[in-house]
Amino acid sequence: MARKGTSQIQQDMFDAIESFLTTRIGGQVYQKECRPLNSKAEDAVIAVSAAGSGQIQDGRAKVNIYVPDIDNGSGHPVPDWGRIQELSALGEPLVSVLNEFDTDYDFDLEKAPKDYLNHENRQHFVNISIKFNRVTFNT
């Protein structure tokens, strides 16, 4: 099997988890740098940040799920902690879907899902960090 570049691996991940995510979030699923900058929707973005070039390609990816802040009645938007917690719980099921989709890859959580503030859109996002290995030779 030929080695794949990060954009090809990202497409494989997108194909594997798009339908899983669209049934669990209120927005769309995008590949990196394709989400509209002014989106206020609960979108997911998939990005592969690195991949090795050895016979066993190891690499890192992330799935960021954006969560619009809510109004708590004070006129000041606050994090939607309930929704952030629900989406953080998708880490392990997401890895399971990835592993069931394609046997060339072995996916696992790199670290526990974490939430971050997105200053530009007054949103938070859940970051699910994933590590993977892909065997590039036939056994």
C-alpha positions in Angstrom: 0.0 0.0 0.0 1.3 3.4 -0.8 1.8 6.0 1.9 -0.8 8.7 2.1 -0.5 12.4 2.6 -2.3 14.4 5.3 -5.0 15.6 3.0 -5.7 12.0 1.9 -5.8 10.8 5.5 -8.1 13.7 6.4 -10.5 12.7 3.6 -10.5 9.1 4.9 -11.4 10.4 8.4 -14.1 12.7 7.0 -15.7 9.9 5.0 -15.7 7.7 8.1 -17.2 10.1 10.6 -19.3 12.6 8.6 -22.6 10.7 9.0 -21.9 9.8 12.6 -21.3 13.5 13.5 -24.1 15.0 11.4 -26.7 13.0 13.5 -25.2 14.3 16.7 -24.5 18.0 16.1 -26.7 20.9 14.9 -24.5 22.1 12.1 -22.2 20.7 9.3 -19.0 18.7 9.2 -16.1 20.4 7.4 -12.5 19.6 6.6 -9.9 22.1 8.0 -10.1 25.7 6.7 -13.5 25.1 5.1 -15.8 26.2 7.9 -17.3 29.6 7.2 -15.6 32.2 9.4 -18.8 33.8 10.6 -20.6 30.5 11.3 -22.6 30.5 14.5 -23.7 26.8 14.0 -22.7 23.8 16.0 -20.2 22.6 13.3 -17.4 20.0 13.4 -14.0 20.5 11.7 -11.6 17.6 11.0 -7.9 18.3 10.6 -4.9 16.0 10.2 -1.9 17.9 11.6 0.9 15.4 11.0 1.7 12.0 9.5 4.9 10.1 9.3 6.3 8.6 6.1 7.5 5.2 7.5 6.1 1.8 6.8 3.8 2.4 9.7 2.6 5.9 9.3 1.9 7.5 12.7 0.2 10.8 13.0 -2.1 13.2 14.8 -5.5 14.6 14.0 -8.2 16.7 15.7 -11.9 17.1 15.6 -13.1 20.4 16.8 -16.8 20.7 17.6 -18.0 24.3 18.0 -20.7 25.1 20.5 -22.4 28.5 20.4 -22.4 30.4 23.7 -25.8 30.9 25.3 -27.5 33.9 27.0 -28.0 33.2 30.7 -30.3 36.2 31.1 -27.5 38.6 32.0 -27.0 39.8 28.5 -23.5 38.3 28.5 -23.0 35.1 26.5 -21.7 32.2 28.6 -20.5 28.7 27.7 -23.2 26.1 27.2 -21.6 23.7 29.6 -24.3 21.0 29.3 -23.8 20.8 25.5 -20.0 20.9 25.9 -20.1 18.0 28.2 -22.4 16.0 25.9 -20.0 16.6 22.9 -16.9 15.8 25.0 -18.4 12.4 25.6 -18.2 11.7 21.8 -14.5 11.0 22.0 -14.5 7.3 22.5 -17.5 6.6 20.2 -15.8 8.7 17.5 -12.7 6.6 17.7 -14.8 3.4 17.6 -16.5 4.6 14.4 -13.1 5.4 12.8 -11.7 2.0 13.7 -14.7 0.2 12.3 -14.6 2.1 9.0 -11.2 1.2 7.7 -8.9 -1.6 8.8 -5.7 0.1 7.5 -5.8 2.5 10.4 -5.6 2.1 14.2 -7.1 5.2 15.9 -7.1 6.1 19.6 -7.6 9.2 21.7 -4.4 11.1 22.2 -5.7 12.9 25.3 -9.0 13.6 27.0 -11.4 15.9 25.1 -10.9 19.6 26.1 -12.9 22.7 25.6 -11.5 26.0 24.4 -12.8 29.6 23.8 -13.1 30.7 20.2 -12.7 34.5 20.7 -13.8 35.5 17.1 -17.3 34.0 17.2 -18.2 34.1 20.9 -18.3 30.3 20.9 -16.5 27.5 22.6 -15.3 24.3 21.0 -14.6 20.8 22.1 -11.2 19.5 20.9 -11.0 15.7 20.4 -7.3 14.9 19.8 -6.7 11.6 18.0 -3.5 9.6 17.2 -3.3 7.0 14.5 -1.1 4.4 12.9 -1.5 3.1 9.4 0.3 0.1 8.0 1.6 0.7 4.5 2.9 -2.7 3.7 1.0 -6.0 3.2 1.4 -8.6 5.9 
